[in-house]
């Protein structure tokens, strides 16, 4: 694997961990529920963007 390809894999691993953590926070945290609706919406949008980015990284990895 080329160095630039490994960086993509490393980024996908890191992003997967962050996405799982944010997903757990959004799905079941009392702290999340205590945030105002605007902040909840922003965090949900962030999670969606992270998932979309992860999907793109995985497509790139599968094409190596």
Biopython code that builds the backbone (N, CA, C, O; Angstrom):
import numpy as np
from Bio.PDB.StructureBuilder import StructureBuilder

atoms = [
    (1, "UNK", "N", (0.850, -1.174, 0.000)),
    (1, "UNK", "CA", (0.000, 0.000, 0.000)),
    (1, "UNK", "C", (0.900, 1.242, 0.000)),
    (1, "UNK", "O", (1.888, 1.316, 0.731)),
    (2, "UNK", "N", (0.536, 2.190, -0.822)),
    (2, "UNK", "CA", (1.288, 3.440, -0.916)),
    (2, "UNK", "C", (1.028, 4.315, 0.319)),
    (2, "UNK", "O", (-0.016, 4.191, 0.959)),
    (3, "UNK", "N", (1.973, 5.192, 0.647)),
    (3, "UNK", "CA", (1.797, 6.042, 1.830)),
    (3, "UNK", "C", (0.517, 6.883, 1.801)),
    (3, "UNK", "O", (-0.149, 7.037, 2.824)),
    (4, "UNK", "N", (0.177, 7.423, 0.635)),
    (4, "UNK", "CA", (-1.040, 8.242, 0.564)),
    (4, "UNK", "C", (-2.291, 7.382, 0.773)),
    (4, "UNK", "O", (-3.290, 7.860, 1.311)),
    (5, "UNK", "N", (-2.236, 6.134, 0.354)),
    (5, "UNK", "CA", (-3.360, 5.229, 0.577)),
    (5, "UNK", "C", (-3.486, 4.886, 2.061)),
    (5, "UNK", "O", (-4.592, 4.810, 2.594)),
    (6, "UNK", "N", (-2.357, 4.680, 2.718)),
    (6, "UNK", "CA", (-2.378, 4.388, 4.148)),
    (6, "UNK", "C", (-2.957, 5.554, 4.936)),
    (6, "UNK", "O", (-3.659, 5.357, 5.927)),
    (7, "UNK", "N", (-2.658, 6.772, 4.489)),
    (7, "UNK", "CA", (-3.220, 7.944, 5.172)),
    (7, "UNK", "C", (-4.739, 7.959, 5.065)),
    (7, "UNK", "O", (-5.424, 8.339, 6.014)),
    (8, "UNK", "N", (-5.265, 7.549, 3.922)),
    (8, "UNK", "CA", (-6.720, 7.484, 3.753)),
    (8, "UNK", "C", (-7.305, 6.424, 4.687)),
    (8, "UNK", "O", (-8.336, 6.653, 5.321)),
    (9, "UNK", "N", (-6.655, 5.275, 4.772)),
    (9, "UNK", "CA", (-7.111, 4.211, 5.678)),
    (9, "UNK", "C", (-7.069, 4.695, 7.124)),
    (9, "UNK", "O", (-8.020, 4.493, 7.879)),
    (10, "UNK", "N", (-5.970, 5.332, 7.505)),
    (10, "UNK", "CA", (-5.845, 5.845, 8.875)),
    (10, "UNK", "C", (-6.934, 6.872, 9.177)),
    (10, "UNK", "O", (-7.510, 6.876, 10.264)),
    (11, "UNK", "N", (-7.204, 7.729, 8.219)),
    (11, "UNK", "CA", (-8.242, 8.739, 8.399)),
    (11, "UNK", "C", (-9.611, 8.086, 8.558)),
    (11, "UNK", "O", (-10.422, 8.527, 9.373)),
    (12, "UNK", "N", (-9.869, 7.037, 7.782)),
    (12, "UNK", "CA", (-11.148, 6.329, 7.885)),
    (12, "UNK", "C", (-11.298, 5.656, 9.247)),
    (12, "UNK", "O", (-12.382, 5.667, 9.830)),
    (13, "UNK", "N", (-10.228, 5.078, 9.749)),
    (13, "UNK", "CA", (-10.269, 4.442, 11.072)),
    (13, "UNK", "C", (-10.579, 5.482, 12.141)),
    (13, "UNK", "O", (-11.443, 5.269, 12.991)),
    (14, "UNK", "N", (-9.875, 6.602, 12.095)),
    (14, "UNK", "CA", (-10.085, 7.676, 13.067)),
    (14, "UNK", "C", (-11.510, 8.231, 12.969)),
    (14, "UNK", "O", (-12.175, 8.435, 13.985)),
    (15, "UNK", "N", (-11.964, 8.468, 11.758)),
    (15, "UNK", "CA", (-13.306, 9.013, 11.559)),
    (15, "UNK", "C", (-14.373, 8.024, 12.002)),
    (15, "UNK", "O", (-15.408, 8.432, 12.530)),
    (16, "UNK", "N", (-14.145, 6.740, 11.797)),
    (16, "UNK", "CA", (-15.099, 5.724, 12.256)),
    (16, "UNK", "C", (-15.270, 5.801, 13.767)),
    (16, "UNK", "O", (-16.392, 5.772, 14.272)),
    (17, "UNK", "N", (-14.166, 5.897, 14.481)),
    (17, "UNK", "CA", (-14.232, 5.985, 15.946)),
    (17, "UNK", "C", (-14.988, 7.231, 16.387)),
    (17, "UNK", "O", (-15.826, 7.161, 17.287)),
    (18, "UNK", "N", (-14.704, 8.357, 15.769)),
    (18, "UNK", "CA", (-15.379, 9.605, 16.123)),
    (18, "UNK", "C", (-16.863, 9.556, 15.771)),
    (18, "UNK", "O", (-17.699, 10.074, 16.512)),
    (19, "UNK", "N", (-17.187, 8.935, 14.642)),
    (19, "UNK", "CA", (-18.579, 8.834, 14.213)),
    (19, "UNK", "C", (-19.377, 7.961, 15.172)),
    (19, "UNK", "O", (-20.512, 8.290, 15.519)),
    (20, "UNK", "N", (-18.792, 6.860, 15.595)),
    (20, "UNK", "CA", (-19.464, 5.980, 16.558)),
    (20, "UNK", "C", (-19.720, 6.728, 17.862)),
    (20, "UNK", "O", (-20.817, 6.657, 18.416)),
    (21, "UNK", "N", (-18.718, 7.438, 18.348)),
    (21, "UNK", "CA", (-18.868, 8.174, 19.609)),
    (21, "UNK", "C", (-19.936, 9.255, 19.507)),
    (21, "UNK", "O", (-20.765, 9.398, 20.406)),
    (22, "UNK", "N", (-19.918, 10.011, 18.421)),
    (22, "UNK", "CA", (-20.928, 11.057, 18.265)),
    (22, "UNK", "C", (-22.308, 10.444, 18.090)),
    (22, "UNK", "O", (-23.289, 10.970, 18.617)),
    (23, "UNK", "N", (-22.397, 9.345, 17.361)),
    (23, "UNK", "CA", (-23.679, 8.662, 17.192)),
    (23, "UNK", "C", (-24.251, 8.198, 18.517)),
    (23, "UNK", "O", (-25.451, 8.329, 18.755)),
    (24, "UNK", "N", (-23.409, 7.658, 19.378)),
    (24, "UNK", "CA", (-23.867, 7.228, 20.700)),
    (24, "UNK", "C", (-24.328, 8.426, 21.525)),
    (24, "UNK", "O", (-25.321, 8.342, 22.248)),
    (25, "UNK", "N", (-23.615, 9.528, 21.418)),
    (25, "UNK", "CA", (-23.978, 10.739, 22.146)),
    (25, "UNK", "C", (-25.335, 11.259, 21.680)),
    (25, "UNK", "O", (-26.193, 11.593, 22.497)),
    (26, "UNK", "N", (-25.520, 11.325, 20.379)),
    (26, "UNK", "CA", (-26.769, 11.845, 19.811)),
    (26, "UNK", "C", (-27.936, 10.911, 20.105)),
    (26, "UNK", "O", (-29.053, 11.371, 20.339)),
    (27, "UNK", "N", (-27.689, 9.616, 20.096)),
    (27, "UNK", "CA", (-28.778, 8.644, 20.239)),
    (27, "UNK", "C", (-29.244, 8.408, 21.666)),
    (27, "UNK", "O", (-30.383, 7.987, 21.869)),
    (28, "UNK", "N", (-28.409, 8.662, 22.653)),
    (28, "UNK", "CA", (-28.872, 8.261, 23.970)),
    (28, "UNK", "C", (-28.372, 9.061, 25.146)),
    (28, "UNK", "O", (-28.584, 8.671, 26.294)),
    (29, "UNK", "N", (-27.715, 10.167, 24.886)),
    (29, "UNK", "CA", (-27.121, 10.906, 25.989)),
    (29, "UNK", "C", (-28.094, 11.917, 26.588)),
    (29, "UNK", "O", (-28.707, 12.696, 25.858)),
    (30, "UNK", "N", (-28.237, 11.909, 27.903)),
    (30, "UNK", "CA", (-29.049, 12.945, 28.550)),
    (30, "UNK", "C", (-28.466, 14.345, 28.325)),
    (30, "UNK", "O", (-29.201, 15.331, 28.282)),
    (31, "UNK", "N", (-27.155, 14.419, 28.184)),
    (31, "UNK", "CA", (-26.526, 15.717, 27.919)),
    (31, "UNK", "C", (-26.995, 16.249, 26.568)),
    (31, "UNK", "O", (-27.308, 17.433, 26.437)),
    (32, "UNK", "N", (-27.044, 15.367, 25.559)),
    (32, "UNK", "CA", (-27.527, 15.789, 24.248)),
    (32, "UNK", "C", (-28.947, 16.324, 24.359)),
    (32, "UNK", "O", (-29.270, 17.366, 23.788)),
    (33, "UNK", "N", (-29.787, 15.618, 25.087)),
    (33, "UNK", "CA", (-31.184, 16.037, 25.228)),
    (33, "UNK", "C", (-31.321, 17.352, 25.985)),
    (33, "UNK", "O", (-32.328, 18.044, 25.840)),
    (34, "UNK", "N", (-30.325, 17.706, 26.788)),
    (34, "UNK", "CA", (-30.377, 18.964, 27.533)),
    (34, "UNK", "C", (-29.958, 20.167, 26.687)),
    (34, "UNK", "O", (-30.174, 21.311, 27.087)),
    (35, "UNK", "N", (-29.365, 19.913, 25.526)),
    (35, "UNK", "CA", (-28.952, 21.005, 24.642)),
    (35, "UNK", "C", (-30.172, 21.619, 23.972)),
    (35, "UNK", "O", (-31.205, 20.968, 23.815)),
    (36, "UNK", "N", (-30.036, 22.885, 23.579)),
    (36, "UNK", "CA", (-31.165, 23.493, 22.875)),
    (36, "UNK", "C", (-31.311, 22.860, 21.493)),
    (36, "UNK", "O", (-30.386, 22.240, 20.967)),
    (37, "UNK", "N", (-32.482, 23.035, 20.936)),
    (37, "UNK", "CA", (-32.830, 22.373, 19.668)),
    (37, "UNK", "C", (-31.853, 22.742, 18.550)),
    (37, "UNK", "O", (-31.511, 21.896, 17.724)),
    (38, "UNK", "N", (-31.409, 23.985, 18.520)),
    (38, "UNK", "CA", (-30.473, 24.405, 17.470)),
    (38, "UNK", "C", (-29.168, 23.622, 17.563)),
    (38, "UNK", "O", (-28.654, 23.155, 16.546)),
    (39, "UNK", "N", (-28.630, 23.476, 18.764)),
    (39, "UNK", "CA", (-27.385, 22.727, 18.941)),
    (39, "UNK", "C", (-27.578, 21.249, 18.619)),
    (39, "UNK", "O", (-26.702, 20.620, 18.026)),
    (40, "UNK", "N", (-28.716, 20.700, 19.007)),
    (40, "UNK", "CA", (-29.010, 19.306, 18.660)),
    (40, "UNK", "C", (-29.029, 19.140, 17.143)),
    (40, "UNK", "O", (-28.475, 18.178, 16.611)),
    (41, "UNK", "N", (-29.661, 20.072, 16.461)),
    (41, "UNK", "CA", (-29.723, 20.009, 15.001)),
    (41, "UNK", "C", (-28.357, 20.098, 14.363)),
    (41, "UNK", "O", (-28.066, 19.387, 13.400)),
    (42, "UNK", "N", (-27.515, 20.969, 14.896)),
    (42, "UNK", "CA", (-26.161, 21.099, 14.357)),
    (42, "UNK", "C", (-25.356, 19.823, 14.567)),
    (42, "UNK", "O", (-24.621, 19.401, 13.674)),
    (43, "UNK", "N", (-25.486, 19.214, 15.725)),
    (43, "UNK", "CA", (-24.767, 17.963, 15.980)),
    (43, "UNK", "C", (-25.270, 16.840, 15.080)),
    (43, "UNK", "O", (-24.482, 16.019, 14.612)),
    (44, "UNK", "N", (-26.570, 16.800, 14.839)),
    (44, "UNK", "CA", (-27.111, 15.791, 13.926)),
    (44, "UNK", "C", (-26.614, 16.031, 12.503)),
    (44, "UNK", "O", (-26.304, 15.082, 11.783)),
    (45, "UNK", "N", (-26.540, 17.291, 12.102)),
    (45, "UNK", "CA", (-26.012, 17.610, 10.772)),
    (45, "UNK", "C", (-24.539, 17.227, 10.672)),
    (45, "UNK", "O", (-24.095, 16.698, 9.653)),
    (46, "UNK", "N", (-23.786, 17.498, 11.734)),
    (46, "UNK", "CA", (-22.375, 17.121, 11.763)),
    (46, "UNK", "C", (-22.221, 15.615, 11.630)),
    (46, "UNK", "O", (-21.361, 15.139, 10.888)),
    (47, "UNK", "N", (-23.047, 14.865, 12.342)),
    (47, "UNK", "CA", (-22.993, 13.407, 12.267)),
    (47, "UNK", "C", (-23.301, 12.931, 10.850)),
    (47, "UNK", "O", (-22.644, 12.021, 10.345)),
    (48, "UNK", "N", (-24.282, 13.531, 10.218)),
    (48, "UNK", "CA", (-24.604, 13.170, 8.838)),
    (48, "UNK", "C", (-23.448, 13.445, 7.893)),
    (48, "UNK", "O", (-23.158, 12.641, 7.006)),
    (49, "UNK", "N", (-22.787, 14.583, 8.080)),
    (49, "UNK", "CA", (-21.639, 14.926, 7.241)),
    (49, "UNK", "C", (-20.484, 13.956, 7.475)),
    (49, "UNK", "O", (-19.800, 13.553, 6.534)),
    (50, "UNK", "N", (-20.277, 13.589, 8.724)),
    (50, "UNK", "CA", (-19.215, 12.632, 9.042)),
    (50, "UNK", "C", (-19.500, 11.281, 8.393)),
    (50, "UNK", "O", (-18.591, 10.641, 7.864)),
    (51, "UNK", "N", (-20.742, 10.854, 8.432)),
    (51, "UNK", "CA", (-21.103, 9.570, 7.808)),
    (51, "UNK", "C", (-20.920, 9.624, 6.300)),
    (51, "UNK", "O", (-20.454, 8.658, 5.698)),
    (52, "UNK", "N", (-21.283, 10.746, 5.683)),
    (52, "UNK", "CA", (-21.108, 10.892, 4.240)),
    (52, "UNK", "C", (-19.621, 10.877, 3.876)),
    (52, "UNK", "O", (-19.223, 10.232, 2.906)),
    (53, "UNK", "N", (-18.818, 11.577, 4.644)),
    (53, "UNK", "CA", (-17.377, 11.616, 4.411)),
    (53, "UNK", "C", (-16.766, 10.228, 4.579)),
    (53, "UNK", "O", (-15.909, 9.822, 3.795)),
    (54, "UNK", "N", (-17.207, 9.506, 5.597)),
    (54, "UNK", "CA", (-16.708, 8.154, 5.823)),
    (54, "UNK", "C", (-17.076, 7.237, 4.656)),
    (54, "UNK", "O", (-16.277, 6.398, 4.242)),
    (55, "UNK", "N", (-18.266, 7.400, 4.142)),
    (55, "UNK", "CA", (-18.680, 6.600, 2.986)),
    (55, "UNK", "C", (-17.768, 6.872, 1.794)),
    (55, "UNK", "O", (-17.388, 5.944, 1.080)),
    (56, "UNK", "N", (-17.420, 8.124, 1.579)),
    (56, "UNK", "CA", (-16.521, 8.477, 0.479)),
    (56, "UNK", "C", (-15.134, 7.882, 0.707)),
    (56, "UNK", "O", (-14.529, 7.339, -0.218)),
    (57, "UNK", "N", (-14.635, 7.984, 1.926)),
    (57, "UNK", "CA", (-13.328, 7.384, 2.221)),
    (57, "UNK", "C", (-13.344, 5.883, 1.958)),
    (57, "UNK", "O", (-12.394, 5.339, 1.396)),
    (58, "UNK", "N", (-14.417, 5.217, 2.362)),
    (58, "UNK", "CA", (-14.508, 3.770, 2.130)),
    (58, "UNK", "C", (-14.574, 3.441, 0.645)),
    (58, "UNK", "O", (-14.005, 2.439, 0.213)),
    (59, "UNK", "N", (-15.252, 4.258, -0.136)),
    (59, "UNK", "CA", (-15.269, 4.049, -1.587)),
    (59, "UNK", "C", (-13.864, 4.199, -2.163)),
    (59, "UNK", "O", (-13.455, 3.433, -3.036)),
    (60, "UNK", "N", (-13.140, 5.181, -1.672)),
    (60, "UNK", "CA", (-11.766, 5.370, -2.135)),
    (60, "UNK", "C", (-10.900, 4.177, -1.759)),
    (60, "UNK", "O", (-10.114, 3.692, -2.573)),
    (61, "UNK", "N", (-11.045, 3.704, -0.521)),
    (61, "UNK", "CA", (-10.252, 2.562, -0.055)),
    (61, "UNK", "C", (-10.563, 1.326, -0.891)),
    (61, "UNK", "O", (-9.655, 0.581, -1.262)),
    (62, "UNK", "N", (-11.822, 1.109, -1.185)),
    (62, "UNK", "CA", (-12.214, -0.059, -1.982)),
    (62, "UNK", "C", (-11.686, 0.006, -3.408)),
    (62, "UNK", "O", (-11.603, -1.018, -4.086)),
    (63, "UNK", "N", (-11.330, 1.197, -3.865)),
    (63, "UNK", "CA", (-10.811, 1.322, -5.232)),
    (63, "UNK", "C", (-9.294, 1.152, -5.307)),
    (63, "UNK", "O", (-8.728, 1.140, -6.400)),
    (64, "UNK", "N", (-8.636, 1.022, -4.164)),
    (64, "UNK", "CA", (-7.173, 0.851, -4.170)),
    (64, "UNK", "C", (-6.802, -0.493, -4.745)),
    (64, "UNK", "O", (-5.618, -0.821, -4.833)),
]
sb = StructureBuilder()
sb.init_structure("model")
sb.init_model(0)
sb.init_chain("A")
sb.init_seg("    ")
for serial, (resi, resn, name, xyz) in enumerate(atoms, 1):
    if name == "N":
        sb.init_residue(resn, " ", resi, " ")
    sb.init_atom(name, np.array(xyz, "f"), 0.0, 1.0, " ", f" {name:<3s}", serial, name[0])
structure = sb.get_structure()
